[in-house]
Amino acid sequence: MKNLKDILYKVSANKIFGETNIVVKNLVFDSRKAACNTAFIALKGVAIDGHLFIDKAINLGAIVVVCEDFPKEQKEGVTYIQVSDTKIALAIMASNFYDNPSSKIPLIGVTGTNGKTTVASLLYQLFKKAGYKVGLLSTVKVLVDETEFKATHTTPDSVTINSYLDKMIDAGVDFCFMEVSSHGIHQKRTEGLTFAGGVFTNLSHDHLDYHDTFAAYRNVKKHFFDTLPKSAFVLANIDDKNGRFMLQNSKAIKKTYALKTAADYKVKILEKQLSGTLIALDGTEVWIKLIGVFNIYNVTAVIATAELLGLEKLEILTILSALESVSGRFEYVISQDGVTAIVDYAHTPDALKNVLETINDIKIGAEKVITVLGCGGDRDKTKRPKMAHIASQLSNQVIFTSDNPRTENPQTILEDMEAGIALQNYKKTLTILDRKQAIRTACKFSEPGDILLIAGKGHENYQETNGVRIHFDDLEEVKNCFNQLKNK
């Protein structure tokens, strides 16, 4: 509960009708969640306009309405506040409602196309092992020190973010690491938050169904760094051509990392195996359990961030050597007869290319690479043929299958993918609509020493079709296949 006057601090209101010296119990932007003495913020979404549900929210007990379009009629006993952008207003109000928790804890935002989850999760693990209480807001899960909550979005809504941060303050958390998605930035969910640092991993083809153009997608990411305070740091991967672009207008302290380019933090790869990678930083060598050049970029970002937050380099490297891969990110299991199955979240062309190049790089003989791949429905269609082309180009055998079709026809998605297959690669492709059957077939095709990649879903433990989610776990399925083949 909080006084409306305090909640409105720093909110730019165009017009206010009604009393502001009143107590508000909660903030809601879903009219169905409105209750006695709540404030309803009417958001204009992609598909639904919250302004259509103002009366419903009031009927359920809302005593404050924040809107962009002022209603023609105002109901007695209700305070109406008109603003230019209700998304920004919601973010600022949410921060005020919870007493600005992000200003009381070092909050680090990680953004980029790939690597967000790995970087944020490894930072959580590293700081936990260093003896700190740590918070994590990620695609995979939300952690308030050791208490786990289910994640619903890469970047939750403003109220949820601040409520988790408030819980972290109560729990005595020392640092919080947060994935920041382009959707979250564009929808103003991170407005009103105070970040102590921002990390840029990389930028490649993704979410063009939402942002329309790559330039728009890139500029949304850049906005995050442009708005960081002078007291914060911005850490950018400058081996990515967009890294320096992200730094251009930021007022924050600028730091860089790379594997190829001269940078503030530069790591060298000395040896690569399926069991891990030997790297060197400033002459100090360390063996880590993560695999692939893309993961070494993630590790470099983790090292740099940890050092910028005050940890000693030797302590960082010592702890890193013991850390495991993040769930669904190059997670592998080896069958009794020596087939290696890798489950990875790779759901963009660049991520898929990175994983397959890594697999081909660590091969030691003539073992086959068999890939199972699908693309999600109701998402960027332009990446489908690109991903199919990459899979068929860099694998010995590819089975195209369903991912999360959502409301789309799964067969249509597969046809979009097949359009990207080069003529010379058609013979090594196969289409099996049922994902379970596709994984089983890949297991049957595989021989001792082969490497099986199951891409696209990673940590997800469901398959979504027409709004219905059924349990489905790629790692679980491949383990079952291996056990069944072993028992035959």
Buried (B, 14 or more C-beta within 10 A) or exposed (E): EBEBEEBBEEBEEEEBEBEBEBEBBBBBBBBEBBEEBBBBBBBBEEEEEBBEBBBEBBEBEBBBBBBBEBBEEEBEEBBBBBBEBBBBBBBBBBBBBBBBBBEBBBBBBBBBBBBBBBBBBBBBBBBBBBEBBBBBBBBBBBBBBEEEBEBEBBBBBBBBBBBBBBBBBEEEBBBBBBBBBBBBBBBBBBBBBBBBBBBBBBBBBBBBEBBEEBEBBBBBBBBBBBBBEEEBBBBBBBBBEBBEBBBEEBBBBBBBBBBEBEBBBBBBEEEBEBEBBBBBBEEEEBBBBBBBBBBBBBBBBBBBBBBBBEBEBEBBBEBBEEBEBBBBBBBBBEBEEEBBBBBBBBBBBBBBBBBBBBBEEBBEEEBBBBBBBBBBBEBBBEBBBBBBBBBBBBBBBBBBBBBBBBEBEBEEBBBBBBEBBEEEBEEBBBBBBEBBEBBBBBBEBBEEBBBBBBBBBBBBBEBBBEEEEEEBBBBEBBBBBBEEBEEE
